Structures are given as C-alpha cells and as structure tokens.
C-alpha cells in the first residue's frame, strides 16, 4: 500500500515537472521570436521607404518604435468639422495606420464593433469645397475605426498632417491661396509651437515638390509622404486631414490661438528663403545704390493683361528716379531667386494677375502698386489689395479708364461692358466674362496720368530707402 502511494506521488511530481517545462519552453519560444523580430528590424533599416527624399537632400529618418497607446479607448475617435463653406477638417485622436494603396486611415486600438455601425468618414482635403467640379478631381480619403488596418511598416512617433496639392495647383496664386497659406494656418491652428509632424500629400507631383521644397522643409523637417506613390503602411500618433482657409489671401488672427497674421507668414517666407542670401542674383550689383529699386512685373504672349507700352513706362519710372528691373517670372524660375529680387526692392508695380502673388515677398513698408484693368476691380481687391494692406505695404491702386483698355478696339466704348463692368457682370463671374476681362484685355497706360502715380510711389519708396536701406 505504501509503495503504491509513493508511486502515485512520484507520478504527480513528474507530471507537474512536465507541465512546468512545457510552459517554460513556450516562454522561451516567445522571447526568441521577439528577439528575432528586433534583430531583423535592426538589420533592415532600409524598409522605411520615404518618397521624394532626394528633394530634401537628406536621408530618411531612422526607424522609430510604434506610437504609444497612452489614450484610453474612449478617447480614441474620429471627428470631422464640416461647418465651413470652403473646407472640411477631420482629426483622428489617437494612433492611426495609413494604407496609401486604398487611401484609408485606420484608428488603432479602438474597441468598437467590427460591423456597422462603426465610425467611417470621407474627406477630400482641399479648401475649395464649394466648387464641385474642382473637388471631383481631389482624391477622397477614408477614415475608419473598423476593421483593423494593416500592420505598420514605417513608424512615426509624430502626428500626420494630410492635404491635397491638386485642384488649381500650378497657378502661382492658387499655390499660395489654396495651399501654402492654408497650410500655415492649419499648422498654427492644430499644433503647438515646435511640434513635429509629417506632411502626407496627395497629388504631390515632382515639379511641385521641387518648386516648394524650401517651404516644405521649413514647415517640417521630416521627408514628406506622397500618398499616390507610396505602398507602405505608415503609423502615426494621430492625424489631421484637411486644410483650414480664412478666405482669399488672408489670415485672420482672431481665429488662431497665437494670433498669427500675414506679417508672421511673411517672416516664415524669410526663414525659408533667407538661407539663400549671398547667392548671386540680378539686384546684387545695385545693392549699394540709394535709388529706390522698382520691380516692374511683366506679362507677355497671349495671356492677357499685358502692358502694351511697357518700355515707355520703364523710361518714365527711371526719369523719376527709380532703378527699374523688369521681371517676368516663369514656371521654371526658382522661388529663392524671385524672393531675392522682390525682397531687395523698394517698390513693385504690375497688372492684376497671378504674378502679383510675389507681393508676399515685399518687405513691410515698401510700395506695392496694382494696375487694375476694366472688370477686375473686385477681384483685384480680394486677391491683392487686402493682403497688401495686411502685410503693412504702402498699397496703391491704379484703375485704368476705358481708353486705356484694348477692349475699346473690339467693343463699343459706350457699351455697358466697358462703361460699367460691375453692372454688366451682375452676380456672375462666368468663364465667358472671365475670358473677356482677363484674357482678351491688355492695357496701354495713359503715361501722363500714370506718371503722377509713379511720382507718389517714388516719394513713398524713397522714405523706405532712407529708413530700411
């Protein structure tokens, strides 16, 4: 009996020993597998495939650990503000995974249902939502709390800011009005000072990235993610999708927590392009002269709003005392060169058009004169008049008369179209009307009348020279 009991106890002990070994073996296997994953990750840093890294002339950032899940499941959610006329803005509060192949952001760690109803939002991140045709060309993004997204391939321990460089991108005015300025506003609306983030951009075409590389690098030191050309799953601590716009070429300080204005935006431009100071440009030779430097913005070809007597205008400005540079920027003009020319001048004159967006490069206190063709009165004010004053420029406006418009050669000068363009347009700004006033019309300035405006501009510019140099 005693022997049987001992055998029984021995069997129990032996069984417990086997169970212990089995559990211990599983733990060792788990630790071994984790170690292999870590070693594999360390031995393959090239797995982080950041696009367009050559534009930024820097190597991709090293692989970082996954974002922490510090937020409670209840705090991880998707919100969208659709109350604005020009834009929608969505946020993902908490870790998220982007799958670029399906343009979808997945909320990570959400404890919601795996079947409807769960949170799903759609957004086209471009601030022109009142134009259905324009928005139809913007890629739609999906934000969802279920089902689970793909496993992370590239980890970012920072938030994502997502927008589209589509729509009217390629027109210099719209590049700033619908892109760069709203991006500045959004960053100062969403992030705290010195907060790092990654730009995720749809329609980030190579030429656009090259043209605005200085600005993009100043916004964020992280290489951008091209939403259309990337196939890796990216993890972020949170995400903001969309751009905030305050209207045409404007920043409303009352809508920003740190009261940023267009003058702060101008300082941002100086940080972006100031790094190129000292490089050769057209105005270096004249930098020691005391004559005010005037940049005469030129247009040519069949684009409309060309100054037909530009050479005579230049001669008059020089007789008054200006050192005149005729500047006609093209799509291939590096922006740092344009900035160097405009920033070093004391006055700028040009006919209403996208090229006057370069007025953002003028120093506060310098002179900005906009020549306004017939039918361009309200759009000239919205696009450049308001922004010129907001930047602290000495803004002047020269509105041409009927006889100074080339339209008088084509239409009856007593017609409503020429005598009262505002009444003719009514509440419409159709393509046909735009074609007449923007593309068909050139200007031949009344030299005697325009001379008086240039004299006034010279006095203001001379004061600026004496004060700022």
C-alpha positions in Angstrom: 0.0 0.0 0.0 2.8 2.4 1.0 4.7 1.5 -2.3 1.6 2.3 -4.4 1.2 5.7 -2.6 4.8 6.5 -3.3 4.4 5.6 -6.9 1.4 7.8 -7.1 3.2 10.8 -5.5 6.1 10.3 -7.9 3.8 10.3 -10.9 2.1 13.6 -9.7 5.5 15.3 -9.2 6.7 14.1 -12.6 3.6 15.4 -14.3 4.0 18.8 -12.6 7.6 18.9 -13.8 6.5 18.2 -17.4 3.9 21.0 -17.2 6.5 23.4 -15.9 8.9 22.5 -18.7 6.1 22.9 -21.3 5.2 26.4 -20.0 8.9 27.4 -19.8 9.5 26.2 -23.3 6.6 28.4 -24.6 8.1 31.5 -22.9 11.5 30.8 -24.3 10.0 30.5 -27.7 8.1 33.8 -27.4 11.3 35.6 -26.2 13.3 34.0 -29.0 10.8 35.1 -31.6 10.6 38.7 -30.3 14.4 38.9 -30.3 14.5 37.7 -33.9 12.0 40.4 -34.9 14.0 43.1 -33.2 17.2 41.8 -34.8 15.5 41.6 -38.2 14.3 45.2 -37.9 17.7 46.5 -36.9 19.3 44.7 -39.8 16.9 46.1 -42.3 16.6 49.9 -41.8 16.0 50.4 -45.5 12.5 49.1 -45.1 11.3 52.6 -44.4 10.6 53.8 -47.9 10.2 57.6 -47.7 9.3 59.1 -51.1 10.9 62.1 -52.7 13.8 62.0 -50.2 16.2 63.3 -52.8 14.3 66.6 -53.0 15.1 67.3 -49.4 18.7 66.2 -49.7 18.6 64.2 -46.5 18.5 60.5 -45.6 15.2 59.0 -44.3 14.8 59.3 -40.5 15.8 56.1 -38.6 13.1 53.6 -37.8 11.2 54.5 -34.6 9.2 52.4 -32.2 5.4 52.2 -32.6 3.4 55.1 -31.2 2.4 54.6 -27.6 -1.3 53.9 -26.8 -1.5 56.3 -23.9 -5.0 57.4 -24.8 -7.9 55.4 -23.4 -10.0 53.5 -25.9 -12.8 56.1 -25.2 -10.5 59.0 -26.2 -9.5 57.4 -29.5 -12.0 58.7 -32.0 -12.6 60.3 -35.4 -14.1 63.8 -35.6 -15.0 65.9 -38.7 -15.9 69.6 -38.8 -18.0 70.2 -41.9 -19.4 73.6 -40.9 -17.2 75.8 -43.1 -18.0 76.8 -46.7 -14.5 76.3 -48.1 -13.1 73.3 -46.3 -13.7 70.2 -44.2 -11.3 69.2 -41.4 -11.1 65.8 -39.8 -9.0 64.6 -36.9 -8.1 61.2 -35.6 -7.4 61.4 -31.9 -5.0 58.5 -31.2 -2.7 56.1 -33.1 -3.6 55.5 -36.7 -2.4 53.5 -39.6 -2.4 54.8 -43.2 -2.7 52.3 -46.0 -1.8 54.5 -49.1 -2.9 51.8 -51.5 -6.6 52.3 -50.5 -6.2 55.9 -49.2 -7.5 54.9 -45.8 -6.6 55.8 -42.2 -7.5 53.2 -39.6 -7.9 54.1 -36.0 -5.7 51.8 -33.9 -6.8 50.2 -30.6 -10.4 51.2 -30.9 -12.8 48.8 -29.1 -15.8 49.5 -31.2 -17.8 47.0 -33.2 -16.4 45.1 -36.2 -19.6 45.5 -38.2 -21.7 48.6 -38.8 -22.4 50.9 -37.1 -18.8 51.9 -36.7 -17.2 55.3 -37.4 -16.4 56.0 -41.1 -15.7 59.4 -42.6 -14.9 60.5 -46.1 -13.0 63.7 -46.9 -11.4 65.5 -49.9 -8.6 67.5 -48.2 -8.6 70.6 -50.4 -10.1 74.0 -49.2 -12.4 74.8 -52.1 -15.4 72.5 -51.4 -17.9 75.0 -52.8 -16.6 74.1 -56.3 -18.0 70.6 -57.1 -16.1 70.3 -60.4 -12.8 71.2 -58.7 -13.3 68.9 -55.8 -14.2 65.9 -58.0 -10.6 65.8 -59.1 -9.3 65.6 -55.4 -8.7 62.1 -54.2 -11.2 61.1 -51.5 -9.7 59.7 -48.3 -11.4 57.3 -45.8 -11.1 57.4 -42.0 -12.4 54.4 -40.2 -12.5 52.8 -36.7 -13.0 49.3 -38.1 -12.0 46.8 -39.4 -8.3 46.7 -38.2 -5.8 48.1 -40.6 -2.6 46.6 -41.9 0.5 46.1 -39.7 2.8 49.0 -39.5 5.8 49.0 -41.9 7.0 52.6 -41.1 6.6 54.1 -37.6 6.4 57.8 -37.0 6.3 59.0 -33.4 4.6 62.2 -34.6 1.2 63.2 -36.0 0.4 63.4 -39.7 -1.0 66.4 -41.5 -2.7 65.4 -44.7 -3.8 67.5 -47.7 -4.0 67.6 -51.5 -1.9 69.6 -53.8 -4.4 69.3 -56.6 -7.2 71.5 -57.9 -5.8 74.7 -59.2 -2.2 73.8 -58.2 0.2 75.1 -60.9 -1.3 78.6 -60.9 1.1 80.6 -58.7 -1.8 82.5 -57.0 -3.7 79.3 -56.1 -0.5 77.5 -55.0 -0.4 80.1 -52.1 -4.1 80.9 -51.8 -5.3 77.3 -51.7 -2.2 75.6 -50.5 0.7 77.3 -48.7 -1.2 79.9 -46.7 -3.9 77.4 -45.6 -1.1 75.0 -44.6 0.4 77.8 -42.5 -3.0 78.5 -40.9 -3.7 74.8 -40.2 -0.3 74.2 -38.6 -0.8 77.1 -36.2 -4.4 76.1 -35.6 -3.7 72.4 -34.7 -0.1 72.1 -33.4 1.7 73.7 -30.5 4.9 75.6 -31.2 7.8 73.4 -32.2 5.5 70.4 -32.6 6.9 67.9 -35.1 4.7 66.3 -37.7 4.8 64.6 -41.1 3.3 66.0 -44.2 1.2 63.5 -46.2 0.3 64.9 -49.5 -1.9 63.8 -52.4 -1.0 65.0 -55.9 2.5 65.8 -54.7 3.9 66.0 -58.2 7.7 66.1 -58.6 7.8 69.6 -60.1 5.6 70.9 -57.4 7.7 69.4 -54.6 10.9 70.8 -56.2 9.4 74.2 -56.6 8.3 74.5 -53.0 11.0 72.4 -51.4 12.3 75.3 -49.3 8.8 75.9 -47.9 8.0 72.3 -47.2 11.3 71.8 -45.4 10.7 74.9 -43.3 7.2 73.6 -42.3 8.5 70.1 -41.4 12.0 68.5 -41.2 10.5 65.1 -41.9 10.5 63.9 -45.5 7.0 64.1 -47.0 4.9 61.0 -47.8 3.5 61.0 -51.3 0.1 59.5 -50.8 -0.2 58.5 -54.5 3.2 56.8 -54.9 3.7 55.0 -51.6 2.7 51.5 -50.8 4.0 51.1 -47.2 1.7 51.2 -44.2 2.6 54.2 -42.0 1.8 54.6 -38.3 1.2 58.0 -36.7 0.4 59.1 -33.2 -2.6 61.0 -34.6 -3.7 62.7 -37.8 -5.3 65.9 -39.1 -6.8 65.7 -42.6 -7.6 68.9 -44.5 -6.6 72.5 -44.6 -8.1 75.5 -42.9 -8.7 78.6 -45.1 -9.7 82.0 -43.9 -10.5 83.3 -47.3 -8.7 84.9 -50.3 -5.0 85.5 -49.4 -5.8 86.3 -45.8 -5.0 85.1 -42.3 -7.5 86.1 -39.5 -5.6 86.4 -36.2 -8.8 86.2 -34.3 -9.3 82.6 -35.5 -5.8 81.5 -34.4 -4.8 80.7 -30.8 -1.4 82.5 -31.2 -2.9 85.4 -33.3 -0.7 84.8 -36.3 -1.1 87.3 -39.2 0.2 87.7 -42.8 3.2 89.5 -41.4 4.1 86.4 -39.5 3.6 84.4 -42.7 6.0 86.9 -44.4 8.5 86.1 -41.6 8.1 82.4 -42.3 8.9 83.1 -46.0 12.0 84.9 -45.0 13.1 81.9 -42.9 12.5 79.6 -45.9 14.3 81.7 -48.5 16.7 83.8 -46.3 19.1 80.8 -46.3 19.9 81.8 -49.9 21.2 85.3 -49.1 24.6 85.9 -50.5 23.9 83.9 -53.7 24.2 85.8 -56.9 21.0 87.4 -58.2 20.1 90.3 -60.5 20.0 93.0 -57.9 23.3 92.4 -56.2 25.1 95.0 -58.4 22.7 97.7 -57.4 22.6 96.9 -53.7 24.7 99.9 -52.7 22.8 102.5 -54.7 20.5 104.9 -53.0 18.0 105.0 -55.8 14.8 103.1 -54.9 14.6 99.8 -56.8 11.3 99.2 -58.6 10.3 95.8 -59.9 8.1 96.1 -63.0 6.2 92.8 -63.2 5.9 91.9 -66.9 3.5 89.7 -68.9 3.9 88.7 -72.5 2.3 86.5 -75.1 -1.4 85.7 -75.4 -2.1 85.6 -71.7 -3.9 88.9 -71.5 -3.4 92.0 -69.2 -0.1 92.9 -71.0 1.3 96.4 -70.6 1.5 97.4 -74.3 3.7 100.4 -73.7 5.9 98.8 -71.0 9.2 100.3 -72.4 7.8 103.8 -72.1 6.6 103.1 -68.6 10.1 101.9 -67.6 11.7 105.1 -69.0 9.3 107.4 -67.1 10.0 105.5 -63.9 13.7 105.8 -64.4 13.4 109.6 -65.1 11.5 110.0 -61.9 14.4 108.4 -60.0 13.7 104.6 -59.8 16.2 101.9 -60.6 13.9 99.7 -62.7 14.1 95.9 -63.1 11.7 94.2 -65.5 10.8 90.9 -64.0 8.7 88.2 -65.8 8.7 85.0 -63.7 8.1 81.7 -65.4 7.1 78.3 -64.1 10.8 77.4 -64.0 12.0 80.5 -62.1 13.4 79.2 -58.7 11.4 80.9 -55.9 14.5 81.8 -54.0 15.7 83.9 -57.0 12.3 85.6 -57.2 12.4 86.2 -53.5 15.9 87.7 -53.7 14.7 90.1 -56.5 11.5 91.2 -54.8 12.8 91.2 -51.2 15.7 93.6 -52.1 13.4 96.0 -53.9 11.6 99.1 -52.5 8.6 99.1 -54.9 6.7 96.7 -57.2 4.2 97.6 -60.0 2.2 95.2 -62.1 -1.1 94.5 -63.7 -3.5 92.3 -61.8 -2.6 88.6 -62.3 -1.2 85.6 -60.6 2.3 87.0 -60.7 1.4 89.7 -58.2 1.4 86.9 -55.6 5.1 87.8 -55.4 3.9 90.8 -53.4 4.1 88.4 -50.5 7.9 88.7 -50.9 7.9 92.5 -50.4 9.3 93.9 -47.2 6.7 95.6 -44.9 6.8 99.4 -45.6 7.7 99.0 -49.3 5.4 100.2 -52.1 3.0 97.9 -54.0 1.0 99.4 -56.9 -1.6 97.2 -58.6 -2.8 98.2 -62.1 -6.4 97.2 -62.3 -7.9 96.5 -65.7 -11.6 97.0 -66.5 -13.8 94.5 -64.8 -11.1 93.4 -62.4 -12.0 95.8 -59.6 -13.4 93.4 -57.0 -11.1 90.5 -57.7 -8.1 92.8 -57.5 -9.2 93.9 -54.1 -9.9 90.4 -52.8 -6.7 88.9 -54.1 -4.1 91.5 -53.5 -5.5 94.8 -52.1 -6.5 93.3 -48.8 -3.3 91.2 -48.4 -1.1 94.2 -49.4 -2.5 96.3 -46.6 -2.5 93.4 -44.1 1.2 93.0 -44.7 2.0 96.6 -43.9 2.8 97.6 -47.5 2.2 101.0 -49.0 -0.6 99.8 -51.2 -1.6 101.8 -54.2 -4.1 101.1 -56.9 -4.2 102.4 -60.5 -7.6 101.7 -62.1 -7.4 102.2 -65.8 -10.0 104.1 -67.8 -11.9 102.8 -70.8 -9.5 104.4 -73.3 -6.6 102.6 -71.7 -8.1 99.1 -72.3 -7.6 97.2 -75.5 -11.2 96.1 -75.3 -12.1 99.5 -76.7 -10.7 98.4 -80.1 -13.1 95.4 -80.1 -16.2 96.6 -78.4 -18.3 99.8 -78.4 -16.8 102.0 -75.8 -20.2 103.2 -74.7 -21.4 99.6 -74.1 -22.3 98.5 -70.6 -19.4 96.0 -70.8 -16.9 98.9 -70.8 -18.7 101.8 -69.2 -20.0 99.8 -66.2 -18.3 96.3 -65.9 -19.8 95.7 -62.4 -23.3 96.2 -63.7 -22.5 94.1 -66.8 -21.2 91.2 -64.7 -24.0 91.3 -62.2 -23.5 88.5 -59.7 -21.9 86.2 -62.3 -18.2 85.6 -62.8 -18.7 83.0 -65.5 -16.0 81.7 -67.8 -17.2 83.9 -70.6 -16.9 87.0 -68.5 -13.5 86.0 -67.2 -12.3 85.4 -70.7 -13.3 88.9 -71.7 -11.8 90.8 -68.8 -8.8 88.6 -68.0 -7.7 87.0 -71.3 -8.8 89.4 -74.1 -7.8 92.6 -72.4 -4.5 94.3 -72.5 -3.6 97.8 -71.2 -2.0 100.9 -72.7 -1.4 103.2 -69.8 -2.0 106.9 -70.0 1.6 108.0 -69.5 0.8 111.5 -68.2 -1.7 110.2 -65.7 0.4 107.2 -64.7 3.4 109.5 -64.2 1.7 111.1 -61.2 1.1 107.8 -59.6 4.8 106.9 -60.1 5.9 110.2 -58.5 3.8 109.4 -55.5 5.2 105.9 -55.4 8.7 107.3 -55.6 8.2 109.5 -52.6 7.0 106.6 -50.5 9.8 104.3 -51.7 12.5 107.0 -51.0 11.3 107.2 -47.4 11.5 103.4 -47.2 15.1 103.5 -48.6 16.1 106.1 -46.0 14.6 104.1 -43.2 15.4 100.5 -44.2 18.1 100.8 -46.9 
